[in-house]
Amino acid sequence: MSSSSKATSAEPIDLRSDTVTKPSPAMREAMARAEVGDDVYGEDPTVRRLEEQVAALLGKERGLFVPSGSMANQLAIMGHTRPGDEVVVGEGSHSVWYEVGAGAVLAGVQFAIAGKGGLFDVDALDEAIKPPAFYYPRTSLIAIEDTHNRAGGRVWPITQLRAVTERARARGLASHLDGARLFNACVASGTSPGERAASFDSATVCLSKGLGAPVGSVLTGSVEFITRAHRHRKMLGGGMRQVGILAAAGLYALEHNQARLADDHRNARIFAEELMAARSPHLSVNVAAIDTNIVNVDLDLDAEPVVARARELGLFVGASAQKRIRAVTHLDVDEAAVREAARRLSAATGHA
Ligand code: TLP
């Protein structure tokens, strides 16, 4: 293609994830000013403030600052289950796909998949729960992702969220909310984090996704649950010292970067619409299914060579399945960038 040398030198656009954002000067300023102490001794006032603020936001007794969403999920699984138990998750769950089998190693659990497509209903939950025979694993936990990553950032309807968690409780299961992108769900649906987390025993939010902090998640739940999670965090080497520097970034992100997630959602839609308007015969997007900032692009080609070609054209995206590409909008890309990104992705399929 004659334009390829020009495109290769184009300003790169990174839509691999909303985790790729860099802290803004104002966020760095807040980090530099943070009051700190040794958090393993429980003496970091900025961490305390973040934990209290997030716990209040989610309507839980206590919060625990952890390095990652993956650790938060694992602490929840360790805290709610015993080895040999089964955890019910939706199809494509982060804990099943992207946590290196940690549930099996750290908690000794296995997973049961409820329904199809990531979100599921009460009937699918009932089907997934094993009866209490001595030879079955004990189904002891349900873990829900809101928004659901592999489903393309889908938001759970709040009535369905409540119905499923209430059924779980009625059947003796604990419930955990993986809210890595809970704020996206809130902004998209006009509901509050407290409303969405209310029916769960524990809930996590990530500060390092759409909110734009460099590191960190907060796990919340009852005092008893967080006391257990605190021990497990130390066990996994997640006790951090003067970590108020990072908590300050989280506090800044909570204050400044929640409402603007609506821009990311708008840009995800624009990206998808531009992509469809480019009329490449090799790709399709279900635009109506875009709830938030994640766009799944289905291909009739293998994804990896398209990802490699896109990179040559200055667009970073990821292959999330053999014939599927994921693109994620975030605070470091604007409308002009996503329009240009759509052009580059279409070109990467061989369609100018
Ligand atoms: N997801 C990452 C990758 O691991 C796939 C991403 O780029 O989207 N829960 C959900 C629903 C997530 O999407 C993620 C991150 C996590 C948990 C884990 O968070 P981290 O990366 O902080 O361990």
Residues whose N, C-alpha, C, O or C-beta is under 5 A from the ligand:
A	BS01	TLP	R16 S17 S68 G69 S70 M71 H94 Y98 E145 T147 N149 D178 A180
